[in-house]
């Protein structure tokens, strides 16, 4: 079998190598614009590849022609003086991955059919599988006439490291690619905002990366982008330009179907801004633009002395003091699981919540309950606060029948609610002013209700060494992953703030992407199935989209939670003079949902 490649990137070279290993004859034409990508030839085994001087030479007598093309050169590539069409033989299949809009693709297909009635065009989306299931496999999604896709399937059958998905009507594959590119563009700049905000808050960028990569705020773009950002990898420019170009195509597609994309719209503008350094010729790196915009040099920050937050936690647990009597205020979905797990782990737990049925449930498990925060706080070694927001935290500590006045000297307070770093700093000062050696630990959690009940949460903790040693035994029981963040109270909440920025944006971008997929008349379940393996995937996309597809309104985290959490991001970023355009739009979308009556869902 003879296979031709017209256009080049790293992935197409790998696919060409796979065809060569299968015994196929492979020819390749690399247009001038793609020549920089040909450096990838040095890293791929392409013995036997015939390099051609024109598209027509590459396509000559090929049974399968795979074309990678930008919209502005596609017509010339196919129908120019040395165009592909002149070399195609009877029965050839052309698989094109292009930035053409559907209407342009259809026009190209019709023109090809008019000139070559016995040649068949498929629309393609080719990417590298990034899921555990399809790791390092080449995924080919093709759409068009069913009989043609079935014939194409035979060409790909038996190739090493290749997966083939046959899709629906012509242009379906390009539309799926557009949905992925939408997610990539939003995730790209959300990652930039998150990292700069976290570094401005005083957290080492490697600490942020290590924690967030394994948390709910993670995405494949974040995992790939941030190391390039911290090391000023030259590939960062290519990565940025690619994201900008793809986002431009998505915006064109949205315009053609009259569909608003608020998150991508603002992300696209920021991608353009990042590219402006190269365009102006003032610098070869977008980091100069972002340094000016955010007031942070992230490369310098990354070069500062690093520590292992996980190893600090292991050491803390080994040296921590034993504790027995625990007070717990806030038996909501997360708090109830945490308190009940402490109970099962042998701690003596006394609890309070404003909702009496929840207290009755806790008592049924063998826990003690009291009628106010004040009563809970008497004679406990550690007091854990797990309420919804800063107002509630302040109320249970300092309000009517509050806990602080009755705390014994030397008591440790763990605040696990998601609050702003500024609130934690102010609260620590207030407790220090009590002059009773009351110790505060900043310990926000991540992981959801089930992991709270199982004691497998991710917990970021910060505070004085003494406060951490007094609470380490409790924190370790509640967590599967415990990280100690240097910097005192407020540092752990800064890491949680970064996570919530990303998690909130990823939920909103998942909704934007799937709504756009529906507007493009795609089968949304199929889109989800395919994008699980693609670069646009995020933890929140995988967690929330099935809910959307099932029309399931059972809350994983209520809309109002992200009204609050992205509100923290907005406030702290304002205080730090860090612009967060993408997360601000996401915040407004959550506010809009809440004002429409969806706040508790």
C-alpha distance (Angstrom), angle and dihedral (degrees) to the residues before:
residue distance angle dihedral
X1 . . .
X2 3.79 . .
X3 3.83 119.1 .
X4 3.81 126.7 -175.3
X5 3.79 130.8 -161.0
X6 3.79 120.6 -158.6
X7 3.79 112.0 -174.1
X8 3.77 125.8 20.1
X9 3.75 144.2 -125.4
X10 3.78 133.3 144.7
X11 3.79 92.5 -90.2
X12 3.80 94.8 51.5
X13 3.79 89.9 52.0
X14 3.79 90.0 53.4
X15 3.79 90.6 48.7
X16 3.81 89.4 48.8
X17 3.81 89.3 52.1
X18 3.80 89.4 51.4
X19 3.82 90.8 53.6
X20 3.80 90.4 47.9
X21 3.79 91.5 53.0
X22 3.79 89.2 51.2
X23 3.80 89.7 58.5
X24 3.81 98.8 -103.0
X25 3.80 123.0 142.0
X26 3.81 106.8 -117.6
X27 3.80 129.9 -164.5
X28 3.80 126.5 -178.2
X29 3.79 137.5 -164.7
X30 3.81 118.0 -167.2
X31 3.85 113.8 -162.5
X32 3.80 117.2 -138.3
X33 3.80 91.9 -106.5
X34 3.81 90.4 57.3
X35 3.79 96.4 47.7
X36 3.84 94.8 103.5
X37 3.80 87.6 60.4
X38 3.79 90.1 57.5
X39 3.81 88.0 81.0
X40 3.78 83.7 83.3
X41 3.83 87.5 69.8
X42 3.78 87.6 76.3
X43 3.82 91.2 61.9
X44 3.79 100.0 44.2
X45 3.80 127.8 73.4
X46 3.81 101.6 -117.9
X47 3.78 102.5 156.2
X48 3.78 106.1 155.1
X49 3.81 96.8 26.7
X50 3.80 112.1 137.0
X51 3.80 111.7 -144.8
X52 3.78 113.1 -148.1
X53 3.79 133.1 -156.2
X54 3.80 98.2 -139.6
X55 3.82 141.7 21.3
X56 3.80 92.1 -110.8
X57 3.80 91.7 54.3
X58 3.81 92.1 50.5
X59 3.82 94.0 47.2
X60 3.84 94.6 46.2
X61 3.82 108.5 131.0
X62 3.86 93.1 -21.6
X63 3.80 116.5 154.6
X64 3.80 90.3 -153.7
X65 3.81 125.9 28.8
X66 3.81 118.0 -171.4
X67 3.78 112.4 -161.7
X68 3.82 127.3 -168.2
X69 3.77 110.0 -170.4
X70 3.78 143.8 159.1
X71 3.78 116.3 -131.3
X72 3.81 95.6 -111.4
X73 3.83 94.8 59.6
X74 3.82 102.2 31.5
X75 3.82 96.5 94.9
X76 3.80 93.4 50.2
X77 3.80 91.4 43.8
X78 3.79 90.2 56.7
X79 3.80 103.9 31.7
X80 3.83 107.0 20.3
X81 3.77 124.4 113.2
X82 3.82 90.6 -80.3
X83 3.79 95.1 26.5
X84 3.78 128.7 152.6
X85 3.80 93.6 -111.3
X86 3.81 92.2 67.1
X87 3.80 92.1 59.3
X88 3.78 101.0 43.9
X89 3.79 118.4 113.2
X90 3.80 130.1 -149.8
X91 3.80 111.8 -68.3
X92 3.81 95.5 13.8
X93 3.81 117.3 153.3
X94 3.79 117.7 -143.5
X95 3.81 115.7 -159.5
X96 3.80 110.2 -166.7
X97 3.79 128.0 -168.5
X98 3.77 106.3 -171.0
X99 3.80 145.7 150.1
X100 3.81 89.1 -122.6
X101 3.79 115.8 129.1
X102 3.83 114.9 -115.9
X103 3.79 91.7 -102.8
X104 3.82 90.1 51.9
X105 3.80 91.9 46.6
X106 3.78 91.1 51.0
X107 3.80 90.7 48.6
X108 3.82 90.3 50.9
X109 3.79 90.6 48.0
X110 3.79 92.0 50.9
X111 3.80 92.0 48.1
X112 3.80 90.4 50.6
X113 3.80 90.7 48.5
X114 3.81 90.3 51.2
X115 3.80 92.2 52.0
X116 3.81 98.2 35.6
X117 3.78 109.0 25.4
X118 3.79 93.0 178.9
X119 3.83 96.3 51.5
X120 3.81 121.4 92.0
X121 3.80 129.0 -146.8
X122 3.80 125.3 -151.3
X123 3.77 126.5 -173.0
X124 3.82 112.2 -129.8
X125 3.79 143.5 -162.5
X126 3.82 112.5 -171.1
X127 3.79 121.5 -176.6
X128 3.79 142.9 149.7
X129 3.79 113.9 -97.3
X130 3.79 110.7 -118.9
X131 3.81 102.1 176.8
X132 3.80 121.5 100.1
X133 3.80 87.2 -110.8
X134 3.81 96.6 54.1
X135 3.81 100.6 23.4
X136 3.82 111.7 165.6
X137 3.79 92.5 -5.6
X138 3.80 121.2 129.8
X139 3.78 111.0 -119.3
X140 3.80 118.4 -154.9
X141 3.80 117.7 -169.7
X142 3.81 111.3 -172.3
X143 3.80 129.6 -179.2
X144 3.77 134.2 -172.0
X145 3.77 138.2 80.6
X146 3.79 111.3 2.2
X147 3.81 94.9 -127.9
X148 3.81 90.1 51.6
X149 3.81 94.2 48.3
X150 3.80 89.2 49.5
X151 3.81 90.4 53.3
X152 3.80 90.3 47.5
X153 3.80 89.9 50.9
X154 3.81 88.6 63.0
X155 3.81 90.8 56.5
X156 3.81 91.5 55.0
X157 3.79 96.1 40.3
X158 3.79 112.0 110.5
X159 3.80 96.7 15.4
X160 3.79 112.8 137.5
X161 3.79 115.3 -110.8
X162 3.80 95.4 2.7
X163 3.80 129.3 122.8
X164 3.79 121.2 -169.2
X165 3.80 124.8 -156.7
X166 3.82 117.6 -171.1
X167 3.80 109.4 -149.5
X168 3.79 137.1 -170.9
X169 3.76 133.2 -91.3
X170 3.79 123.6 -6.3
X171 3.86 113.5 -71.2
X172 3.82 93.4 26.1
X173 3.80 92.6 111.4
X174 3.81 93.1 51.2
X175 3.78 90.1 50.7
X176 3.81 91.2 52.2
X177 3.79 88.9 50.4
X178 3.81 89.4 51.6
X179 3.82 91.1 54.3
X180 3.81 89.5 51.5
X181 3.81 91.3 47.9
X182 3.81 89.5 51.8
X183 3.80 90.0 56.3
X184 3.80 92.5 45.0
X185 3.81 92.8 52.0
X186 3.80 94.0 50.4
X187 3.80 94.0 42.9
X188 3.79 90.5 49.1
X189 3.76 96.8 60.6
X190 3.79 95.1 34.2
X191 3.82 85.9 59.2
X192 3.82 90.1 51.9
X193 3.81 92.4 50.1
X194 3.80 92.9 45.9
X195 3.80 95.0 50.4
X196 3.79 95.3 47.0
X197 3.80 92.1 46.5
X198 3.80 91.3 49.9
X199 3.80 93.7 47.6
X200 3.81 91.0 48.2
X201 3.81 86.6 54.0
X202 3.80 88.3 59.3
X203 3.81 100.6 -102.7
X204 3.80 118.6 136.4
X205 3.82 107.9 -112.6
X206 3.81 92.0 -130.3
X207 3.81 90.1 56.1
X208 3.80 90.0 51.4
X209 3.79 91.1 48.2
X210 3.79 95.6 47.3
X211 3.81 93.6 50.2
X212 3.80 100.8 38.4
X213 3.81 93.0 46.0
X214 3.80 87.4 66.8
X215 3.80 98.0 36.8
X216 3.80 138.1 79.7
X217 3.82 91.0 -88.9
X218 3.78 92.8 63.4
X219 3.78 126.0 116.3
X220 3.79 133.1 171.0
X221 3.79 89.7 -112.4
X222 3.83 90.4 53.5
X223 3.81 91.7 50.1
X224 3.82 92.1 49.2
X225 3.79 99.7 37.7
X226 3.80 105.4 45.0
X227 3.84 98.0 62.8
X228 3.82 87.8 51.9
X229 3.79 88.9 49.4
X230 3.82 94.9 50.6
X231 3.81 94.7 46.5
X232 3.83 97.4 37.8
X233 3.78 87.9 -123.8
X234 3.83 110.3 -165.4
X235 3.82 87.5 -130.7
X236 3.81 87.0 69.3
X237 3.82 89.0 80.0
X238 3.81 92.4 52.3
X239 3.81 90.1 45.4
X240 3.82 91.3 51.1
X241 3.82 95.2 45.3
X242 3.79 90.8 49.0
X243 3.80 91.8 50.3
X244 3.81 91.1 49.1
X245 3.81 93.6 48.3
X246 3.79 92.8 48.0
X247 3.80 92.4 46.1
X248 3.80 89.1 52.5
X249 3.81 89.5 55.3
X250 3.81 91.0 49.4
X251 3.81 90.8 51.0
X252 3.81 89.6 51.3
X253 3.80 89.8 50.6
X254 3.82 91.6 49.2
X255 3.78 90.4 50.0
X256 3.80 91.2 51.2
X257 3.83 91.4 56.1
X258 3.83 95.4 34.8
X259 3.79 96.3 -119.4
X260 3.84 124.5 148.1
X261 3.81 118.3 -127.7
X262 3.82 104.6 -177.6
X263 3.80 97.3 169.0
X264 3.78 95.7 46.3
X265 3.80 90.5 42.4
X266 3.79 93.1 61.7
X267 3.82 93.0 37.4
X268 3.81 89.1 53.3
X269 3.79 91.6 54.0
X270 3.80 90.1 51.0
X271 3.80 91.1 48.8
X272 3.81 88.3 53.4
X273 3.80 88.9 49.8
X274 3.80 90.7 51.5
X275 3.81 90.2 52.3
X276 3.82 92.2 50.4
X277 3.82 93.1 86.9
X278 3.79 90.5 63.0
X279 3.79 93.0 41.7
X280 3.81 92.7 51.9
X281 3.79 91.0 45.4
X282 3.81 89.8 -132.4
X283 3.78 92.1 120.5
X284 3.76 140.2 -2.1
X285 3.79 92.1 -133.7
X286 3.81 132.6 69.8
X287 3.81 87.3 -148.1
X288 3.81 88.8 83.1
X289 3.80 90.2 57.3
X290 3.79 92.2 47.0
X291 3.81 92.4 44.9
X292 3.80 89.0 55.5
X293 3.81 92.7 45.2
X294 3.81 97.4 45.3
X295 3.80 101.7 27.4
X296 3.81 91.2 -129.1
X297 3.80 131.2 112.4
X298 3.78 101.0 -149.3
X299 3.81 95.6 -174.6
X300 3.81 90.7 56.5
X301 3.80 89.7 46.7
X302 3.81 90.8 51.5
X303 3.82 90.8 52.3
X304 3.80 92.7 58.5
X305 3.80 118.9 105.0
X306 3.79 111.0 -73.0
X307 3.78 131.9 -151.1
X308 3.80 133.4 -163.6
X309 3.81 107.6 -110.1
X310 3.80 91.7 -168.9
X311 3.82 94.4 51.0
X312 3.80 90.1 48.5
X313 3.80 86.6 55.8
X314 3.80 92.4 50.4
X315 3.78 90.3 51.1
X316 3.80 91.1 47.2
X317 3.79 92.9 52.7
X318 3.81 91.1 51.3
X319 3.80 91.8 51.2
X320 3.81 99.7 35.8
X321 3.79 123.1 121.4
X322 3.78 120.2 -112.8
X323 3.80 117.6 -108.0
X324 3.77 130.2 -171.9
X325 3.80 114.5 172.0
X326 3.82 113.5 61.1
X327 3.79 128.7 -176.5
X328 3.80 115.9 -152.6
X329 3.81 125.5 -167.8
X330 3.81 118.4 -173.0
X331 3.79 119.3 40.8
X332 3.78 97.9 -170.6
X333 3.80 121.9 136.5
X334 3.80 93.5 -66.9
X335 3.79 97.3 31.6
X336 3.78 94.4 51.6
X337 3.80 91.3 53.2
X338 3.81 92.2 47.9
X339 3.81 94.5 46.8
X340 3.80 93.6 45.7
X341 3.82 90.9 49.3
X342 3.80 90.5 52.6
X343 3.79 88.0 50.8
X344 3.81 91.5 52.0
X345 3.81 89.1 48.0
X346 3.79 92.3 61.1
X347 3.79 102.3 -97.3
X348 3.79 121.2 137.1
X349 3.83 101.0 -122.0
X350 3.80 126.2 -170.5
X351 3.81 114.2 -174.2
X352 3.78 145.3 -172.5
X353 3.79 134.0 -165.1
X354 3.79 132.1 163.3
X355 3.82 89.7 -126.0
X356 3.80 107.4 79.3
X357 3.86 98.0 -162.2
X358 3.81 88.7 59.8
X359 3.79 90.7 52.1
X360 3.80 89.1 50.4
X361 3.83 89.5 53.3
X362 3.78 90.3 50.7
X363 3.81 91.6 49.2
X364 3.80 89.2 52.0
X365 3.81 87.4 59.9
X366 3.79 90.3 56.3
X367 3.80 99.5 -96.2
X368 3.79 125.7 133.7
X369 3.81 120.7 -118.0
X370 3.79 132.8 -161.5
X371 3.78 133.4 -165.2
X372 3.82 99.1 -121.5
X373 3.81 142.9 18.6
X374 3.80 87.7 -108.3
X375 3.81 92.5 60.1
X376 3.80 92.6 45.9
X377 3.81 92.2 52.0
X378 3.81 96.2 56.3
X379 3.81 114.9 108.1
X380 3.84 97.3 -10.3
X381 3.78 123.4 137.7
X382 3.79 94.6 -151.0
X383 3.80 128.7 22.5
X384 3.81 117.0 -159.2
X385 3.79 119.6 -160.8
X386 3.81 117.4 -161.2
X387 3.80 106.5 165.1
X388 3.80 130.7 139.8
X389 3.79 104.1 -101.7
X390 3.79 149.2 -10.0
X391 3.80 94.5 -82.3
X392 3.81 91.4 56.1
X393 3.81 91.9 44.6
X394 3.79 91.0 52.3
X395 3.81 90.7 46.1
X396 3.81 96.8 52.1
X397 3.81 91.0 46.2
X398 3.80 102.5 40.1
X399 3.81 107.7 8.2
X400 3.79 130.8 92.0
X401 3.82 107.8 -38.4
X402 3.81 87.7 1.7
X403 3.78 124.8 174.2
X404 3.81 104.3 -122.7
X405 3.83 100.4 72.2
X406 3.83 92.2 57.7
X407 3.80 99.4 40.8
X408 3.79 112.0 120.9
X409 3.79 118.6 -120.3
X410 3.78 110.4 -85.6
X411 3.82 95.8 22.9
X412 3.80 116.1 148.8
X413 3.82 120.5 -134.9
X414 3.81 120.0 -157.1
X415 3.79 114.2 -163.7
X416 3.83 108.2 -164.1
X417 3.79 98.1 167.3
X418 3.80 118.3 111.7
X419 3.80 102.2 -105.3
X420 3.78 134.5 149.7
X421 3.80 120.3 -80.5
X422 3.81 87.8 -122.7
X423 3.80 91.5 57.5
X424 3.82 90.6 51.9
X425 3.80 92.0 50.7
X426 3.82 92.1 49.3
X427 3.81 92.4 45.7
X428 3.80 91.1 51.5
X429 3.80 90.4 53.3
X430 3.80 91.5 50.1
X431 3.79 92.2 50.9
X432 3.80 91.6 47.1
X433 3.82 87.9 52.5
X434 3.82 88.7 60.6
X435 3.84 86.5 72.9
X436 3.82 90.9 -147.5
X437 3.80 96.9 109.8
X438 3.79 91.8 -109.3
X439 3.80 105.7 169.9
X440 3.82 124.6 -147.9
X441 3.80 126.2 -153.2
X442 3.79 119.6 -165.4
X443 3.82 102.0 -145.9
X444 3.82 116.8 158.9
X445 3.79 115.8 178.5
X446 3.79 137.5 -145.6
X447 3.78 132.4 -168.6
X448 3.79 112.3 77.2
X449 3.78 136.7 -106.9
X450 3.80 99.3 -55.7
X451 3.78 94.2 50.8
X452 3.80 90.1 46.8
X453 3.80 89.6 57.9
X454 3.82 92.1 44.1
X455 3.80 94.8 49.1
X456 3.80 91.3 -120.2
X457 3.80 100.7 118.5
X458 3.77 125.2 137.1
X459 3.80 107.2 -119.4
X460 3.79 128.1 -170.9
X461 3.81 111.1 -161.9
X462 3.79 133.9 -174.2
X463 3.78 136.6 166.7
X464 3.78 138.9 100.5
X465 3.79 118.1 -32.4
X466 3.80 90.0 -112.3
X467 3.81 93.2 51.3
X468 3.79 91.4 49.5
X469 3.80 93.3 48.0
X470 3.80 90.6 51.5
X471 3.82 92.4 52.3
X472 3.81 103.5 32.1
X473 3.80 95.2 99.8
X474 3.80 91.6 56.1
X475 3.81 95.0 43.1
X476 3.80 91.1 51.2
X477 3.81 92.8 51.6
X478 3.80 91.0 52.6
X479 3.80 96.4 46.5
X480 3.75 142.0 64.2
X481 3.80 90.2 -172.0
X482 3.79 118.0 31.9
X483 3.81 121.5 -178.1
X484 3.79 124.9 -171.4
X485 3.80 110.3 -149.3
X486 3.78 118.1 -158.7
X487 3.79 118.7 -136.0
X488 3.80 104.3 71.5
X489 3.79 128.4 -105.9
X490 3.79 110.6 -8.1
X491 3.81 95.4 35.0
X492 3.81 95.5 89.4
X493 3.80 90.8 45.1
X494 3.80 88.3 52.8
X495 3.81 90.0 58.2
X496 3.81 90.3 46.8
X497 3.81 89.1 49.5
X498 3.81 90.1 55.8
X499 3.79 90.5 48.8
X500 3.80 91.9 49.9
X501 3.80 92.1 48.3
X502 3.78 89.3 57.1
X503 3.80 95.9 39.3
X504 3.80 92.1 50.6
X505 3.80 93.6 47.3
X506 3.81 90.9 46.7
X507 3.82 92.6 52.9
X508 3.80 90.6 49.4
X509 3.81 92.7 44.8
X510 3.81 90.9 49.4
X511 3.80 88.9 54.8
X512 3.81 91.9 46.4
X513 3.80 91.5 48.7
X514 3.79 96.7 47.9
X515 3.80 92.9 44.6
X516 3.80 88.4 51.5
X517 3.81 90.0 48.8
X518 3.81 89.3 53.9
X519 3.82 90.3 48.6
X520 3.82 88.0 53.4
X521 3.83 88.7 55.0
X522 3.78 92.9 -115.1
X523 3.79 124.1 150.7
X524 3.77 97.7 -106.1
X525 3.81 95.6 -155.8
X526 3.78 89.5 54.7
X527 3.79 90.5 47.9
X528 3.80 89.9 53.1
X529 3.80 91.5 47.2
X530 3.80 92.1 53.8
X531 3.81 98.4 39.7
X532 3.80 91.3 54.1
X533 3.80 84.4 77.3
X534 3.82 97.4 42.2
X535 3.79 135.8 87.7
X536 3.81 94.3 -105.5
X537 3.81 91.3 68.2
X538 3.79 122.1 115.4
X539 3.79 133.1 179.2
X540 3.80 89.9 -108.9
X541 3.80 92.1 48.4
X542 3.80 89.5 56.6
X543 3.79 92.3 44.0
X544 3.81 101.8 43.3
X545 3.81 106.9 31.0
X546 3.84 94.7 69.7
X547 3.81 86.3 57.3
X548 3.78 89.7 53.4
X549 3.80 92.8 47.8
X550 3.81 92.1 48.9
X551 3.81 92.5 47.2
X552 3.80 85.7 -125.3
X553 3.79 114.0 161.5
X554 3.81 96.1 -175.3
X555 3.81 101.6 128.3
X556 3.80 120.6 -119.6
X557 3.79 87.7 178.4
X558 3.78 119.2 -6.9
X559 3.81 121.1 -114.7
X560 3.80 88.7 -115.9
X561 3.81 90.4 59.8
X562 3.78 89.1 65.9
X563 3.79 92.1 41.1
X564 3.81 83.7 61.6
X565 3.80 99.0 38.2
X566 3.79 96.5 46.4
X567 3.80 86.5 43.9
X568 3.81 86.7 60.3
X569 3.81 89.0 51.1
X570 3.79 90.7 49.8
X571 3.80 93.6 49.1
X572 3.80 96.4 44.1
X573 3.79 93.0 44.6
X574 3.80 89.4 52.0
X575 3.80 91.0 50.1
X576 3.81 89.5 49.1
X577 3.84 95.0 42.9
X578 3.80 91.1 -121.3
X579 3.84 113.7 143.7
X580 3.81 112.2 -138.2
X581 3.80 105.1 -176.4
X582 3.81 99.5 164.0
X583 3.80 96.7 45.5
X584 3.83 90.1 45.6
X585 3.81 90.1 58.5
X586 3.82 90.3 46.7
X587 3.81 88.6 50.9
X588 3.80 90.7 53.2
X589 3.81 90.5 50.1
X590 3.82 90.9 53.8
X591 3.81 90.1 47.0
X592 3.80 88.7 51.1
X593 3.80 90.3 51.6
X594 3.78 91.3 48.8
X595 3.80 93.7 48.6
X596 3.82 88.6 51.4
X597 3.80 89.2 60.3
X598 3.81 100.0 -96.5
X599 3.80 97.6 108.3
X600 3.80 97.3 114.3
X601 3.83 94.4 46.5
